[in-house]
Amino acid sequence: MSPFLAAIFLFSLDVANAINFTTVYEWDKFDFIWPSGADTSIGQIKDEYKPGNVYLDYMAIFGERLFISHDMGFPGIPASLVWLPTSGTSTAPPKLAPFPSWEFHKKDMCESIQKAKGMEMDADGRLWVPDDGNGRCRPKLWIFDLVNNDTTERVHQFPDTVISGSRYLRDIVLDKSPDDSLAYIADSYSEHLIVYSRKMDKSWSVKTPGRKWESLALSPNRGARKLYLGRYGSREMYSVSVSELKNGGGSAAAVNFIGKWTEYPYRMLIDCANVLYAAFRYENYVSKWNISEPFLEQRFYEVGELGALWPFTFALDTNGTFWMTQRNEAKGWSKSRHKLLKAAVGARSYLFDTSTDLKLRG
């Protein structure tokens, strides 16, 4: 059999053995848990709310809560970071609750969250959220401690030397070592990656001349760790050793081409078993690839026509369950529908070792 026919056979075989997802919730339109009382600013936000403009962006899981960011490129969205329960007793789908509260979502108040872009949950119960800010407010990185009553552990404002002028923060992954936790963040408008050290409370940028990035995925912490990079506006995927990013600045000398996906990847994730998952603009499927093997895109999930620019977002929980939202615009933007799906894949995220159980810090 020729290599080409072998690849087609393996691709078809993978589709036939695709994971079975179950539907957790379905929404015709989203609603929020609005506060009671005489807060006129919240009342105005409620009046201006446009349910059809809710576009789910990034996702993270902690315990029985699912955290989601909203794309703020559309008007009438009251909060860019929300949560909902992963299960409930009611047959009605849950309403969205702003995280951590409405007080953190005041427009043009720079002490509030303006535009949550990307998020990641670490193994110690911290939620890391890049905030792209706006024309008035500088971009930040928020770290919330979910173990200790959702308190704000850290707010790091990126200095002008790291992020200046126009920017578009897109994604975040976490690299934990015995002595520090580093965040790698994509800025799709600049030819660099942003790095943040929790230990030093310091950030820096690493140049990647000629290339801008949209999606990130980090390999498990075994051996030489690599950051996988989906190129902005391209099907191309690259990788770079994390050692290239830890030197406090400068340029990444060895950014290596991996291969080309079928379409443009806007979301990627690697589990602890080395499987990389990717979602694509306007496509009705999610693909996968085992990073331990030569690059070969295989189908992980496929559904009928969706017609959405960003149809999926996903995350893994600590029990090896793959959670995914699905947006269906096949009947038009104004008639969009959403689903929350889940499937057991038997592997947790890249942040966890396959041989150890999650242990939250005391």
MARBAMAR-153790 format. One record per residue: z, x, y of N, C-alpha, C, O in turn; residue in one letter. Coordinates in steps of 0.2 Angstrom, whole numbers, plus 5000, padded with zeros to 4 digits. Atoms other than C-alpha are relative to their C-alpha. Layout:
BEGIN
ZXYZXYZXYZXYa ...
REM end
This chain:
BEGIN
500050044994500050005000500050045006500450095007m 500049964994499650075017500649995004500949945004s 499450014996501050105030500049945004500549915005p 500150064996500349965041500249944996500649904998f 499950065004500349835027500850004997501149954997l 499349995002502049905021500549975005501049945004a 499650024995502749875038500049925001500549895002a 500150074999502049695039500449974994500849914995i 499650025006502849665021500750005002501149955001f 499349994998504549725027500249955005500749925005l 499950044994504449625043500149934997500549894999f 500050075003504049465033500649994996500949934996s 499450015005505349495020500749995004501149955002l 499450004996506649515034500149935003500649905004d 500050074997506149345042500249954995500649914996v 499850045006506349265025500750004999501049954997a 499350005002508049325023500550005007501050035007n 499650004994508649295041500749974999500849924995a 499350035000510449255045500049935002499649915006i 499950074999510949075045500549995006501150005005n 499650024994511649015062500349934999499949894997f 499850074999512748865064500149985008500350035011t 499950024993512848765081500749985001501049944997t 499350014998514548765089500049955005500449905005v 500050054994514148665105499350005002498950045001y 500650014996512648595114500149975006500649925007e 500050034993512448555132499449975003498950015002w 500550024996511248445141500050035007499550055010d 499949964994511948515157500850025000501249994997k 499349985000513548615161500449975006500149955011f 499550034995515048555171500550055000500750094995d 499449964999516548655178500649965000500649905001f 499350024999518348625177500250005007500450065010i 499950004993518548575195500850005002501149954999w 499250004999520348605203500149935004499749915008p 499850064996521248455210500350025007500550085007s 499649984993522048455228499549995005498949965005g 500450014994521348465245499750065003499650075009a 500449944998520448625245499349985002498949974998d 500750024998518948585256499550054998498950034997t 500549955002518048745251499849994993499249994992s 500250025007518048695233499749945000499249934996i 500450065000517548525237499350015003498849985000g 500749984997516048595247499650034994499050014993q 500349975005515648705232499849954995499249954992i 500250055005515648555220499549965002499049944998k 500550044998514548455231499350045000498850014999d 500649965000513248605232499850024993499350054992e 500149975007513348635213499449974997499249914998y 500650025003511648625204500050024993499950084991k 499949985007511948615185499450034997499450074992p 500649975003510148655181499850075001499450104998g 500149934998510248825189500550044997500550104998n 499649965004511548885177499650044995499350014990v 500449955005510749035168500550054997500750095001y 499549965003511949115156499750074999499150084997l 500249934999511849305157500250054995499950084991d 499749955004513049415148500649974997500949914999y 499450035004514449375135500450054997500350114996m 499549965003516049445128500549954997500549904999a 499550055004517349375115500650045000500750104999i 499349985001519249395115500449944997500449895000f 499650055003520249295103499649944999499149944996g 500450065000519749115105499749985006499649925008e 500350014993518949135122499350045000499350104998r 500649974999517149165126499950015007499949965011l 500149994993516749245142499250015002498950044998f 500750004998515049225151499950015007500349995011i 500249994993514249285167499449965001499049954997s 500650044998512949185176499650045005499850075009h 500449974995511449245185500049965007500049905007d 499950034993511749215204499450005004499450005010m 500650004996509949225209499749935001499249935005g 500250074999509849035209500649975004501249995003f 499550034996510748925222500449954996500249934991p 499650055002512148815219500550014994500749974990g 499649985006513148915206500750025003500750075007i 499349994997515048915210500450064998500850085002p 499649945002515649055200499650044995499250014991a 500549965004514749205191500450024994500050054990s 499649985006516149235178500449944998500849925001l 499750065003516749095167500350014993500150064990v 499950005007517549065150500049934997500149885001w 499950075004517648925137500350024993500250074991l 499749995007518548905120499450014995498949974996p 500549995006517648955104500049944996499649944991t 500050065004518248795096500549955003500849975008s 499650054997519048635100500049944996499749934991g 499950065004519548465094499649945002499449894999t 500450054997518448365105499350014998499050064997s 500750005002516648315100499650025006499050055006t 500449984994516048345118500150075002500650115000a 500049924999515548525123500550015006500649975010p 499549984995516848615134499750015007499150035008p 500249984993516748635153500150075001500550104998k 499949934998516648805161500650015004500749975009l 499449994996518248875168499850075004499750125000a 500149934996518049015182500650054997501150034996p 499649955002518849175177500150055005499650075008f 499450025003520249225180500249935004500649905001p 499850064997520349075193499549995006499150045007s 500450014995519448995207500150055006499650065010w 499849954994520349115220499550064999499550105004e 500449945000519249255213499349995001498950045000f 500850014999517549175217499949975007499549925007h 500250034993517549145236499450045002499450105002k 500649974998515849185243500150045006500550025011k 500049954994515649335255500750025001500950055007d 499349975000517549375252500050064996500050054990m 500149945004517449555246500650014996500550064991c 499449995005519149545237499849954994500249964990e 500250045005518249415226499450034996499150074998s 500649995004516949425212499449975003499449915004i 500650034997515249405220499549994995499149944995q 500550015005514049435206500150044994499950104994k 499849965006514649485189499350014996498949974995a 500649985003513249575180500250054994500350114995k 499849965006513649635162500749994999501149985004g 499350005001515249635154500150034993499750034988m 499849975006516149725139500749994999501150005004e 499350005002517749695130500250064996499950084991m 499849945004518649855124500549984994500749924994d 499650025006519749865108500749995002501149974998a 499350014997521349855119500149945004500649935007d 499950064996521049685126499850005007500149965011g 500250004992520249735143499349985000498950004996r 500750034998518749645150499750045006500050045011l 500349964995517649765160499449965003498949944999w 500650044997516449675173499850045006500150045011v 500349974993515249765185499949945004499649895002p 500250054995515049665201499550035005499750085008d 500549974996513449695210500149985007499750015012d 499950014993514149625226499549965003499149925000g 500650034996512949565240499950045006500150105006n 500149964994512349615257500650025004500550065008g 499449994996514049605264500550044996500950094999r 499549975004515149665249499750064996499250054992c 500249945004515049835240500049984993500549944991r 499950015007514749845221500750034998500950085000p 499349985002516349855211500050004992499549984989k 499950015007516949875193500749974999501250005002l 499450035001518349755188500250014993499850014988w 499749995007519549785173500549955000501049965003i 499550055000520549635168500450014993500150034988f 499649995006521949655155500249934997500649895000d 499950075003521849495144500650004996500949944995l 499450005003523349545134500649995004501149955002v 499550014995524449545149499849945005499849965011n 500150064996524049365156499450015005499549985010n 500649994996522349415162500150035007499750025012d 499949974993523049525176499450055001499050074997t 500549954998521849635186500350075000500750095004t 499849935001522149815180499750045005500150095007e 500349964996520949895191499449975003499049935000r 500650024997519649865204499750075003500050095008v 500249944998518550015207499349995004498949965002h 500650014996517350015222499550065000499850125001q 500449945001515850125219499850035007499649995012f 500149974993515650245234499250015001498850004996p 500750004998513950265243499750064997499150064996d 500349945004513750435234499849984993499450024990t 500250025007513550345218499549945000499049944996v 500450054999512750185223499949995007500349975011i 500150014993511850165240499449965000498949964996s 500650044999510550045247500049954995500549924993g 500150065005509749915236500250034993500150084991s 499849995007510449905218499949944996499949884999r 500050065005510349795203500450024994500150044989y 499749985006511749825191499949954995499949894996l 500350045005511249755174500450004994500549954991r 499750005007512249805159500650065000500650105004d 499449955001513849905153500150014993500149964989i 499749985007514449995137500650045001500650085007v 499449964999516050085134500150054995499950044989l 499949945004516450255127500750025000500950055004d 499349985001518250275121500150064996499850074991k 499849945004518950445116500850005001501149965004s 499350005000520750495113500350015007500949995008p 499749994994521050545131499749965006499949975012d 500450044995519850425141499649954998499449944992d 500550055001518750275142499550005006499750005011s 500649994995517050295150499649945000499549914994l 500450065000515950155156499350035002499350075007a 500749984998514050185157499649935002499749884998y 500350064997513150055168499350025002499150075005i 500750004998511350025171499949975007500249925009a 500250034993510650005189499250005000498950055001d 500750005001508849945187499650015006499050025006s 500449984994508349985205500050075002499750105006y 500049934999508750165204499950044994500050024988s 500149955005508250315193500650044998500650104998e 499449975002509950345187500549964996500449904996h 499550035003511450295176500650015004500850065006l 499450004997513150255183500650014994500549984989i 499449985005514750335174500649995003500750015009v 499350004997516550285177500550024995500550004989y 499549985004518050365170500749965002500949965008s 499350044999519650255168500550055002501050035006r 499549954999520750405167500150035007500650035010k 500049974994520250485183499849945006499949965012m 500250054995519750315192499450035005499550025011d 500549974996518150405197499349984997499349974991k 500750015002516250365196499550055002499750085008s 500549964998514750465197499349984997499349934993w 500650025003512850455194499750054997499850114999s 500449955004511750545182499249985001499049924999v 500750014999509850555187499650004993499750044989k 500550005005508450505175499449995003499149945003t 500650014995506950545186499449974996499249984990p 500650035003505450435183500149944996499749904994g 499950055005506350305173500649955003501149985005r 499450054999507450145177500249964994499749954990k 499850035006508450055165500349935001500549915006w 499850074999508749875161500649984995501049944996e 499550015006509749865144500350064997499950114996s 499749955003510949975136500449984993500549924992l 499650015006511749995119500350074997499950124998a 499749935002512950135112500150004993500349954990l 499950005007513050195095500750014998501150025003s 499349995002514650195085500350075001499950125001p 499749934999515850345088500150044994500650054992n 500049955006515350445073499550055001498950045002r 500549944999514550615075499850005008500249995012g 500349994994513450645090499849935003499349905001a 500150064998513550485100499449995005499350045009r 500650014996511950415108500149935004500349885002k 500150064996511650295122499249985000498850025001l 500750035001510050185119499949965006500349925009y 500250024994509050135134499449965000498949984998l 500650034999507849995137499750015007500149995012g 500349984993506650045151499949935004499649885001r 500150054996506549925165499249985001498850025002y 500750034999504949815165499550034995498950044996g 500449965005504349905149500249984993500849964992s 499850015007504349885130500350074997500650074991r 499749935003504950075128500750005000501149975004e 499349985001506650125122500150074999499750114996m 499849935000507450295124500750004998501149964997y 499349995002509050375119500250075004499850115006s 499749944997510150505127500750024997501149974996v 499449985002511650605121500549985005500450005011s 499550014995513250545129500350075003500650065009v 499849934997513650735132499650015006499950055011s 500449994994512250725145500349975006500149985012e 499850054995513250595155500750025002500949995007l 499349984999514950675155500250055005500750075006k 499949944996514650815167500249995007500250045011n 499850024993515150725183499450005005499550005011g 500650004995513350715190499450044997499450064991g 500649975002511650795190499549964996499549904998g 500550035003510250755179500150004992500450054990s 500050005008510050705160499450044998498850014999a 500549955001508950845154499649974994499049984993a 500350025006508550765137500049924999500549904995a 500150075001508050575138499449994995498850014997v 500550005006507050545121499749944999500149894998n 500450075001505750415118500149994992500150034988f 499950025007506150315102499449964998499249974992i 500650045002504750185101499949945005500349945010g 500250064996504050025108500249934996500049924990k 499950075003504749845105499449965001498949985004w 500650055000503549695103500049985007499449965010t 500050034993504049635121500650045004500950095001e 499549974996505249685135500749984998500949924999y 499350025002507049695129500550005007500550055011p 499550004994508349635142500750004998501250005002y 499350005002509849635131500050034993499650024989r 500049965006510349755117500850004998501250005002m 499349995003511949775106500050044993499550024989l 499949965006512449895092500649984996501149985000i 499450015004513649845078500350064997500050124997d 499749945003514849965069499650024993499850084991c 500449985006513549965054499450035002498950044998a 500649974997512250045066499449965000498849985001n 500650044998511149895068500049985007500549965010v 500150024993510449865085499649945000499149934997l 500350064998510049695091499750005007500050025011y 500350004993508849655105499749935001499449904996a 500350064998508249505114499550015006499550065009a 500649984996506649495124499849945005499949885004f 500250054995505949405140499549954997499049974994r 500450065002505149235136499949994993499449954991y 500150005008505249265117500549954997501149954999e 499650055003505949145105500450034994500550004989n 499749975006506649275093500550065003500450085008y 499649944999507949415092499950054994499850034989v 500249955005507549575083500650054999501150055002s 499549955001508549715075499750064997499150064995k 500349945002508349895070500650044998501150045002w 499449955002509550015060499950065003499450105001n 500149944996509750165071500150064995499950124998i 500049945005510050275055499450014997499350064994s 500750005003508250245050499550015005499650005011e 500650004995506550275058499949945003500049885000p 500150064997506150145071499649954997499049974996f 500450055003505549985064500349935002500949925000l 499750074997505849815073499949954994499449944991e 499950065005506349675061500349945003500749945008q 499750064997506649495065500749984997500849994991r 499350025002508449445065500149925000500449894996f 499950074999508349265072499449975003499150015008y 500650034997506849155076500149925000500349894996e 500050074999506748975083499349985003498950025004v 500650024997505348865090500050015007500450055010g 500249984993504648875107500649985005500949935004e 499550014995505948895121499850005007500149965011l 500250004994505048945136500450035006500350025012g 499549984995506549025145499850085001499750124997a 500149934998506449195154500550044996500350094993l 499549965004508049255146500349954996500849924997w 499750065005508349135131500650014997500949974995p 499449995004509749225123500550055004500350095008f 499549954999511349315126500550004994500649954991t 499650005007512549375112500650055001500650105005f 499449965001514149465107500350004993500249954990a 499650005006515149515092500749995001501050025006l 499350015000516949465089500350054995499950094992d 499749955005518249565079500049984993500350024989t 500050025007517949465063499350014997499249984992n 500749995003516149515061499649945001499149934997g 500450054998515449355069499650015006499850045011t 500550004995513849355079500049945004499849895002f 500150064996513949235094499450015005499350065007w 500650004996512449185104499949945003500049885000m 500350064996511849065117499350005000499050055000t 500750015000510148995117499849955005500149895006q 500250054995509248915132499349984998498950024996r 500650035001507848795129499749975006500049925009n 500350034994506648755143499349984998498849975002e 500750025003505148695132499849945004499249935005a 500250064996505148535142500150005007500149955011k 500049984993505348615159500750025002501250004999g 499449974998506748695169500549955001501149964999w 499550054998507548535175500349964994500849934994s 499750035006507748475157500250054995500250044989k 499849955004508448635150500649984996501049944998s 499550025005509648625135500350074998499950124998r 499749945003510948755129500349994994500649934992h 499650005006511748795113500450064999500250115002k 499649945002513148905107500050004992500149954989l 500149995007512748975090500550064997500750105001l 499649955003513749085078499750014992499549974989k 500249995007513349175061500550064998500650115002a 499749945003514349295050499650064998499150044994a 500549945001513549465050500450064996500150114994v 499649955004515049565042500150075003500350115000g 499949944996515149695056500249985007500049945010a 499750004993516049715072499650045005499150075003r 500349964995515449795088500050074999500550104995s 500049925000515049985090500750035002500850085001y 499349984997516849995098500550014994501050044995l 499550005005517649975081499750044994499150044992f 500249975006517650085065500049954994500449914994d 500050045006517150005049500650004995500749964992t 499550005005518650065040500749995003501249994999s 499350014997520050015052500049935003499449905005t 499950074997520749845058500150015007500450065010d 499950004993520849805076500849995001501149954998l 499350014998522649835083500050015007499950065011k 499950004993523049785100500650045002501150054998l 499449954998524149905110500649965001500649905003r 499450044999525949855112500250005007500749975009g 
REM end
